[in-house]
Amino acid sequence: MIEIGPAVERELENIYSLIRGDSGLQQDMLPSCDEFIVVRIDREVNCCCALKEYSRKLAEIRSFAFLNPELKRLYGEILVGECIKRARRRKIYQLLVTLSRNEQGLFEPLGFRPVSNSHKYAMLKPIQDLRPLEILPIPGVRLVNARTDFHWAGIKELARLFPDDLIQPEHELFPSRRQFCAAIADNQVAGMAALTVFRRRNKPPERGEIRTVAVRPSFRGRRIGPKLVASCVNRAIMLGLPELFTVTRKKAWFEDQGFSNVRGSEEAWFMELGQAA
């Protein structure tokens, strides 16, 4: 008898034994029981994998282990399919898997694509079309595209409050006015974020960068920063950008907004939007 479904607690030691039997798998910080999907043959766990959620939009297939290679051939695609179904139910937008080169033949036919040239492949699969994020209003705060001299003056004044963290307005790399989204409250610019779009000549836009995110200290704690980043994400979706990135030291904060360091970079964090380049 063959069963495929979620793991139960009493199976965890058998699952970990499968993983320890494969030297190519990560052996520390193993997933928890509720993250595993298993294949049972005659009520014994013979295959497993886990869906590890990192943020509201990103999850990873991990701990892909089999009792023998023949079982991988028979059940590998089925387990990946179960992970995709679980990710869709949980409204995950991107699904990541890190694998050796000889395993890519299993994942590429299922829609994963390489995003790294290292000895291991990191592949992302857009799980569902990314729709514009819902941005709930903040009482007393308006989000606007920076268009007026009032917006521009407030943006530059706000940037000068953070000389150690932000490129300053006098610098040639400071974003242009049209790249900014601003939060207006109490007749001043309370927060800002910019979206810079990169493209080659006569080519569609390739990616966007979230830059110059700042909130006036007196307005912190009102979720203005996340709303500004969400506005930039929505603009990127509207422009058809395939991915966003940001160079930041505030990794945990940007992870909460849906970014991840899937490329292994220490500074650049990415969000795949799952649209054709």
C-alpha positions in Angstrom: 0.0 0.0 0.0 1.3 3.5 -1.0 0.3 6.7 0.8 1.4 10.3 0.1 0.6 13.0 2.6 1.8 15.1 5.6 4.2 13.6 8.1 3.2 12.7 11.6 5.3 13.2 14.7 6.1 9.5 15.2 7.7 9.4 11.7 10.1 12.2 12.4 13.1 10.0 13.4 12.7 7.8 10.3 12.5 11.0 8.2 15.7 12.3 9.7 17.4 9.0 9.1 16.6 9.3 5.4 18.1 12.7 5.3 21.3 11.7 7.2 21.7 8.9 4.6 22.3 11.5 1.9 25.5 13.4 2.3 24.4 16.0 -0.2 21.6 17.3 2.0 21.8 19.9 4.7 22.2 18.1 8.0 21.6 20.9 10.5 18.5 23.0 11.2 16.2 20.3 9.7 12.6 21.2 9.0 9.9 20.5 11.6 7.4 17.7 11.3 4.5 19.8 10.0 6.7 21.0 7.1 7.3 17.5 5.7 5.4 15.6 3.0 6.2 11.8 2.9 5.7 8.7 0.7 4.7 5.7 2.8 5.1 2.2 1.4 3.5 -0.4 3.6 3.2 2.3 6.3 6.9 2.9 6.3 8.4 6.3 5.2 10.5 5.7 2.1 10.6 9.3 0.6 10.3 12.8 2.0 10.6 16.5 1.3 9.7 19.6 3.2 8.2 23.0 2.3 9.9 25.6 4.4 8.2 29.1 4.4 10.6 32.0 4.8 8.1 34.9 4.3 4.6 35.7 3.1 5.7 35.2 -0.5 8.7 32.8 -0.5 9.0 29.1 0.3 11.7 26.5 -0.3 11.6 22.8 -1.1 14.1 21.2 1.2 15.3 17.8 2.6 14.4 15.9 -0.6 15.4 12.4 0.4 14.7 8.8 -0.8 15.5 5.3 0.4 17.0 4.5 -3.0 17.4 6.1 -6.5 14.6 4.1 -8.0 12.1 5.7 -5.6 13.3 9.1 -6.6 12.6 8.3 -10.2 9.1 7.1 -9.3 8.1 9.6 -6.7 10.3 12.7 -7.1 7.9 14.6 -9.4 4.9 13.6 -7.3 6.5 15.1 -4.1 7.4 18.3 -5.9 3.8 18.5 -7.2 2.5 18.1 -3.6 4.8 21.0 -2.5 3.5 23.2 -5.3 -0.1 22.4 -4.3 0.7 23.3 -0.6 2.4 26.5 -1.7 -0.6 27.5 -3.8 -3.0 26.9 -0.9 -0.9 29.1 1.3 -0.7 31.8 -1.4 3.0 31.6 -1.8 4.2 33.5 -4.9 7.7 32.0 -5.4 9.0 28.5 -4.7 12.8 28.0 -4.4 14.8 24.8 -4.5 18.6 24.5 -4.3 20.0 21.4 -6.0 23.0 19.8 -7.7 23.4 20.0 -11.4 22.4 16.3 -12.0 19.0 17.0 -10.3 17.9 19.9 -12.5 16.3 17.5 -15.0 13.6 16.8 -12.4 12.8 20.4 -11.7 13.2 22.2 -15.0 10.2 20.4 -16.7 8.1 21.5 -13.8 8.7 25.2 -14.6 11.7 26.0 -12.3 14.4 28.1 -13.9 18.0 28.6 -12.9 19.1 31.9 -11.2 22.6 30.9 -10.3 25.7 29.6 -12.0 27.3 28.1 -8.9 27.9 24.4 -8.3 24.3 24.3 -6.9 21.3 25.6 -8.7 18.8 28.0 -7.1 15.6 27.8 -9.1 12.5 29.9 -8.7 9.1 28.9 -9.9 6.3 31.6 -9.9 3.5 29.7 -8.2 0.7 32.1 -9.3 0.3 35.4 -11.1 1.4 38.1 -8.8 -1.4 40.6 -8.5 -1.0 44.1 -7.1 -0.7 44.1 -3.3 -3.6 45.4 -1.3 -2.6 48.5 0.5 -4.9 49.4 3.3 -5.2 53.1 4.1 -3.4 54.6 7.1 -5.5 57.3 8.9 -4.2 60.7 8.2 -1.6 59.5 5.6 -1.8 59.8 1.8 0.5 57.8 -0.5 1.3 59.8 -3.7 3.6 59.6 -6.6 6.1 62.5 -6.2 5.2 65.1 -8.8 5.1 68.5 -7.3 7.9 70.9 -6.0 6.4 70.4 -2.5 6.9 66.6 -2.8 10.4 67.0 -4.1 11.5 69.5 -1.5 10.1 67.3 1.3 11.9 64.2 -0.1 15.3 66.0 -0.2 14.8 67.4 3.3 13.9 63.9 4.6 16.9 62.3 3.0 19.2 64.8 4.8 18.0 63.4 8.1 19.8 60.2 7.2 23.3 61.2 5.9 24.9 58.0 7.0 22.3 55.7 5.5 21.1 57.3 2.3 22.7 58.8 -0.8 22.2 62.5 -0.5 20.2 64.7 -2.9 23.4 66.5 -4.2 24.8 63.2 -5.4 24.3 62.2 -9.0 23.0 58.8 -8.0 20.2 60.2 -5.9 16.9 58.9 -7.6 15.0 61.4 -9.7 11.7 62.9 -8.6 9.5 60.6 -10.8 11.0 57.5 -9.2 9.6 58.4 -5.7 6.5 57.4 -3.9 5.9 59.7 -0.9 3.7 59.5 2.2 2.1 62.8 3.1 0.9 63.5 6.6 0.5 66.7 8.7 1.3 68.7 5.5 4.8 67.2 5.2 6.6 64.3 3.6 6.5 61.7 6.3 8.1 58.9 4.3 9.5 58.0 0.9 10.7 55.1 -1.3 12.0 55.1 -4.8 11.8 52.5 -7.7 14.7 52.7 -10.2 14.1 50.7 -13.4 17.0 49.1 -15.3 16.9 48.4 -19.0 19.2 48.1 -21.9 18.7 50.3 -25.0 15.7 49.2 -27.0 15.0 46.3 -24.6 12.1 45.7 -22.2 12.8 46.6 -18.5 14.9 43.9 -16.9 14.6 44.6 -13.2 13.9 47.3 -10.6 15.7 48.4 -7.4 13.9 49.7 -4.3 16.0 52.6 -3.0 16.0 55.4 -0.6 13.4 54.1 1.8 13.0 56.3 4.9 10.3 57.4 7.3 10.4 60.5 9.5 11.2 59.3 13.1 8.0 61.0 14.5 5.9 58.9 12.1 7.4 55.5 12.8 5.3 52.6 14.1 2.4 53.4 11.7 3.4 50.9 8.9 4.3 53.7 6.5 7.5 52.0 5.4 5.8 48.7 4.3 3.1 50.6 2.5 5.7 52.6 0.5 7.5 49.5 -0.5 4.3 47.8 -1.4 3.5 50.9 -3.6 6.8 50.4 -5.4 6.1 46.7 -5.8 2.8 47.5 -7.4 4.4 49.9 -9.8 6.9 47.3 -10.8 4.1 44.8 -11.4 2.3 47.4 -13.6 5.5 47.9 -15.5 5.9 44.2 -16.1 9.3 43.9 -14.3 10.4 40.3 -13.8 12.2 41.0 -10.5 13.1 43.6 -7.9 16.1 43.9 -5.6 17.4 46.1 -2.9 20.8 46.6 -1.4 20.3 46.9 2.3 21.7 46.2 5.8 18.1 45.9 7.1 17.7 42.3 5.9 15.1 41.2 8.4 12.9 44.2 7.6 13.0 43.6 3.9 12.4 39.9 4.4 9.1 40.8 6.1 8.3 42.7 2.9 8.8 39.6 0.8 12.5 39.9 -0.3 15.0 37.2 0.2 18.8 36.6 -0.4 18.2 33.6 -2.7 21.4 34.5 -4.7 23.6 34.1 -1.6 24.5 37.8 -1.6 25.3 39.4 1.7 23.8 42.8 0.7 21.4 42.4 -2.2 18.0 40.9 -1.5 15.5 39.9 -4.3 11.9 39.6 -5.0 10.9 37.6 -8.1 7.7 38.9 -9.7 7.2 35.9 -12.0 6.6 38.0 -15.2 8.2 37.5 -18.6 11.2 39.7 -19.2 
